[in-house]
Amino acid sequence: MPDVRLASPQGKWILLTTVLGSSMAMLDSTVVNVALPRIGRDLDANLSALQWTVNAYMVTLAGLILLGGALGDRFGRRKVFVVGVVWFAVASLLCGLAPNAGVLIAARALQGVGGALLTPGSLALIQASFHADDRGRAVGLWSGFGGIGAAVGPFVGGWLVDGPGWRWVFLLNVPLALVCVPVALRYVPESGDQQAHGRFDVLGAVLGALALALVTYALIEAGEGGAVVVVSAVAGLAAAVAFVVVERRRPDPMMPLDIFASRQFTAVNLVTLCVYAALGGFFFLAALQLQVVVGYSALAAGTALLPTTVLMLLLSARSGELAARIGPRIPLTVGPLLCAAGMLMMLRVGPGASYAADVLPALVVLGLGLVTLVAPLTATVLGSVSVVRAGLASGINNAAARAAGLIAVAALPLLAGMGEEAYREPAAFDTAFDKAMGWCAGALVVGSVIAAAVVRRPPPDCKRPECLRHGGVTAPPLEGEPVRKRLG
């Protein structure tokens, strides 16, 4: 039984190393968008290369994150966590030294593999190490510090881009790893699942990642046309079908399809796809819009986007408590509509836009929408299945959110009519950005309709209080045991 107390020196060191590890992956997911215009100019990269700079990371992370959790359960969570941190740091170094866009994209894909190893382990180490009486508080502190990291990420990224340069967005991970790894090796006890058995679902993980990569490639390159795009699209769909067939037939699948027998679970994941597709597309394009069209510096653009995260930090716990009293249907219906309204308000953000009159109101409305829906969404995912499958449910929802974001980053420029050089032409980008916001708002409205039609209050005996303070669906699974049983 875990017996480390939070107030002990060892407990504080465990919390520090898990926060540092998860912050490495979280910072990169929030600061890279701010750096994209400068990366494009320095490496002479077109829009497709910028899309791949974001999506290469997301493809490997989304495709392998469940497998990463299973590896930790089998071979030791601390061991796999440390390997993930080292892998992520080495890949970050390669990103920082990349001489061209192709090397940067390849290094970003390697970063995603490291993220898939360290991200599930960061919270699993807390659950496996701390005494039961302290575990809830430790999870809350981990989530809170992670939220602070997400809040300061765009600001730090903008400061680095305008100061020492965009390469330091990646190189910053190296000193963080140099602190994280020795602390983990000295203070974090090793843990795992003694009952882990069977074979890993490597085939399922590879097929899932391959399907995402091929479909993403087809969407990004669709503007160029040609047989390669058609072949990639067909092959991607075939890989997706093969993934479903493999998961249906394997005795120990990575993603057991029978979990979707829960109508509530299926509906909430559909809402997740709609919401996080819109959010992924928005934050990718908004950072470009503020710099390319409005004329902000990287630091100003990163700072401008802070209100959404600040509002989530301040109010998400209260939102979770409210949803626990009134049920998730209203928050999951109203929240996406507020987000859609915020994105439509971004149509006012163009040349000469005022931050106070145009940008800030849109971000406040968007932030209030996120406050309304994110914590209840996480809690409802876990409340829609039995307790023993809560970790599996959270892991699937985690992967769905990431996959939705990467597909949106690939598809939105195509849907909005952005050319390869659009981010170099303010007028063209502004027009395409307005179209993209319409698509994002439409996806959110669809999510709201699904929630209103299908989502209902979880059973009265569903108690997952840690979800009330959980501010993001894209955090690691909150429980490890169900993943171990299915993947180990």
Secondary structure in CASP SS format (residue, H / E / C, confidence):
PFRMAT SS
TARGET T0000
AUTHOR 0000-0000-0000
METHOD secondary structure of the structure
MODEL  1
M C 1.00
P C 1.00
D C 1.00
V E 1.00
R C 1.00
L C 1.00
A C 1.00
S C 1.00
P H 1.00
Q H 1.00
G H 1.00
K H 1.00
W H 1.00
I H 1.00
L H 1.00
L H 1.00
T H 1.00
T H 1.00
V H 1.00
L H 1.00
G H 1.00
S H 1.00
S H 1.00
M H 1.00
A H 1.00
M H 1.00
L H 1.00
D H 1.00
S H 1.00
T H 1.00
V H 1.00
V H 1.00
N H 1.00
V H 1.00
A H 1.00
L H 1.00
P H 1.00
R H 1.00
I H 1.00
G H 1.00
R H 1.00
D H 1.00
L H 1.00
D C 1.00
A C 1.00
N C 1.00
L H 1.00
S H 1.00
A H 1.00
L H 1.00
Q H 1.00
W H 1.00
T H 1.00
V H 1.00
N H 1.00
A H 1.00
Y H 1.00
M H 1.00
V H 1.00
T H 1.00
L H 1.00
A H 1.00
G H 1.00
L H 1.00
I H 1.00
L H 1.00
L H 1.00
G H 1.00
G H 1.00
A H 1.00
L H 1.00
G H 1.00
D H 1.00
R H 1.00
F H 1.00
G C 1.00
R H 1.00
R H 1.00
K H 1.00
V H 1.00
F H 1.00
V H 1.00
V H 1.00
G H 1.00
V H 1.00
V H 1.00
W H 1.00
F H 1.00
A H 1.00
V H 1.00
A H 1.00
S H 1.00
L H 1.00
L H 1.00
C H 1.00
G H 1.00
L H 1.00
A C 1.00
P C 1.00
N C 1.00
A H 1.00
G H 1.00
V H 1.00
L H 1.00
I H 1.00
A H 1.00
A H 1.00
R H 1.00
A H 1.00
L H 1.00
Q H 1.00
G H 1.00
V H 1.00
G H 1.00
G H 1.00
A H 1.00
L H 1.00
L H 1.00
T H 1.00
P H 1.00
G H 1.00
S H 1.00
L H 1.00
A H 1.00
L H 1.00
I H 1.00
Q H 1.00
A H 1.00
S H 1.00
F E 1.00
H C 1.00
A H 1.00
D H 1.00
D H 1.00
R H 1.00
G H 1.00
R H 1.00
A H 1.00
V H 1.00
G H 1.00
L H 1.00
W H 1.00
S H 1.00
G H 1.00
F H 1.00
G H 1.00
G H 1.00
I H 1.00
G H 1.00
A H 1.00
A H 1.00
V H 1.00
G H 1.00
P H 1.00
F H 1.00
V H 1.00
G H 1.00
G H 1.00
W H 1.00
L H 1.00
V H 1.00
D H 1.00
G C 1.00
P C 1.00
G C 1.00
W C 1.00
R H 1.00
W H 1.00
V H 1.00
F H 1.00
L H 1.00
L C 1.00
N H 1.00
V H 1.00
P H 1.00
L H 1.00
A H 1.00
L H 1.00
V H 1.00
C H 1.00
V H 1.00
P H 1.00
V H 1.00
A H 1.00
L H 1.00
R H 1.00
Y H 1.00
V C 1.00
P C 1.00
E C 1.00
S C 1.00
G C 1.00
D C 1.00
Q C 1.00
Q C 1.00
A C 1.00
H C 1.00
G C 1.00
R C 1.00
F C 1.00
D C 1.00
V H 1.00
L H 1.00
G H 1.00
A H 1.00
V H 1.00
L H 1.00
G H 1.00
A H 1.00
L H 1.00
A H 1.00
L H 1.00
A H 1.00
L H 1.00
V H 1.00
T H 1.00
Y H 1.00
A H 1.00
L H 1.00
I H 1.00
E H 1.00
A H 1.00
G H 1.00
E H 1.00
G C 1.00
G C 1.00
A H 1.00
V H 1.00
V H 1.00
V H 1.00
V H 1.00
S H 1.00
A H 1.00
V H 1.00
A H 1.00
G H 1.00
L H 1.00
A H 1.00
A H 1.00
A H 1.00
V H 1.00
A H 1.00
F H 1.00
V H 1.00
V H 1.00
V H 1.00
E H 1.00
R H 1.00
R H 1.00
R C 1.00
P C 1.00
D C 1.00
P C 1.00
M C 1.00
M C 1.00
P C 1.00
L H 1.00
D H 1.00
I H 1.00
F H 1.00
A H 1.00
S C 1.00
R H 1.00
Q H 1.00
F H 1.00
T H 1.00
A H 1.00
V H 1.00
N H 1.00
L H 1.00
V H 1.00
T H 1.00
L H 1.00
C H 1.00
V H 1.00
Y H 1.00
A H 1.00
A H 1.00
L H 1.00
G H 1.00
G H 1.00
F H 1.00
F H 1.00
F H 1.00
L H 1.00
A H 1.00
A H 1.00
L H 1.00
Q H 1.00
L H 1.00
Q H 1.00
V H 1.00
V H 1.00
V C 1.00
G C 1.00
Y C 1.00
S C 1.00
A H 1.00
L H 1.00
A H 1.00
A H 1.00
G H 1.00
T H 1.00
A H 1.00
L C 1.00
L H 1.00
P H 1.00
T H 1.00
T H 1.00
V H 1.00
L H 1.00
M H 1.00
L H 1.00
L H 1.00
L H 1.00
S H 1.00
A H 1.00
R H 1.00
S H 1.00
G H 1.00
E H 1.00
L H 1.00
A H 1.00
A H 1.00
R H 1.00
I H 1.00
G C 1.00
P C 1.00
R H 1.00
I H 1.00
P H 1.00
L H 1.00
T H 1.00
V H 1.00
G H 1.00
P H 1.00
L H 1.00
L H 1.00
C H 1.00
A H 1.00
A H 1.00
G H 1.00
M H 1.00
L H 1.00
M H 1.00
M H 1.00
L H 1.00
R H 1.00
V C 1.00
G C 1.00
P C 1.00
G C 1.00
A C 1.00
S C 1.00
Y H 1.00
A H 1.00
A H 1.00
D H 1.00
V H 1.00
L H 1.00
P H 1.00
A H 1.00
L H 1.00
V H 1.00
V H 1.00
L H 1.00
G H 1.00
L H 1.00
G H 1.00
L H 1.00
V H 1.00
T H 1.00
L H 1.00
V H 1.00
A H 1.00
P H 1.00
L H 1.00
T H 1.00
A H 1.00
T H 1.00
V H 1.00
L H 1.00
G H 1.00
S C 1.00
V C 1.00
S C 1.00
V H 1.00
V H 1.00
R H 1.00
A H 1.00
G H 1.00
L H 1.00
A H 1.00
S H 1.00
G H 1.00
I H 1.00
N H 1.00
N H 1.00
A H 1.00
A H 1.00
A H 1.00
R H 1.00
A H 1.00
A H 1.00
G H 1.00
L H 1.00
I H 1.00
A H 1.00
V H 1.00
A H 1.00
A H 1.00
L H 1.00
P H 1.00
L H 1.00
L H 1.00
A H 1.00
G C 1.00
M C 1.00
G C 1.00
E C 1.00
E C 1.00
A H 1.00
Y H 1.00
R H 1.00
E C 1.00
P H 1.00
A H 1.00
A H 1.00
F H 1.00
D H 1.00
T H 1.00
A H 1.00
F H 1.00
D H 1.00
K H 1.00
A H 1.00
M H 1.00
G H 1.00
W H 1.00
C H 1.00
A H 1.00
G H 1.00
A H 1.00
L H 1.00
V H 1.00
V H 1.00
G H 1.00
S H 1.00
V H 1.00
I H 1.00
A H 1.00
A H 1.00
A H 1.00
V H 1.00
V C 1.00
R C 1.00
R C 1.00
P C 1.00
P C 1.00
P C 1.00
D C 1.00
C C 1.00
K C 1.00
R C 1.00
P H 1.00
E H 1.00
C H 1.00
L H 1.00
R H 1.00
H C 1.00
G C 1.00
G C 1.00
V C 1.00
T C 1.00
A C 1.00
P C 1.00
P C 1.00
L C 1.00
E C 1.00
G C 1.00
E H 1.00
P H 1.00
V H 1.00
R H 1.00
K H 1.00
R H 1.00
L H 1.00
G C 1.00
END
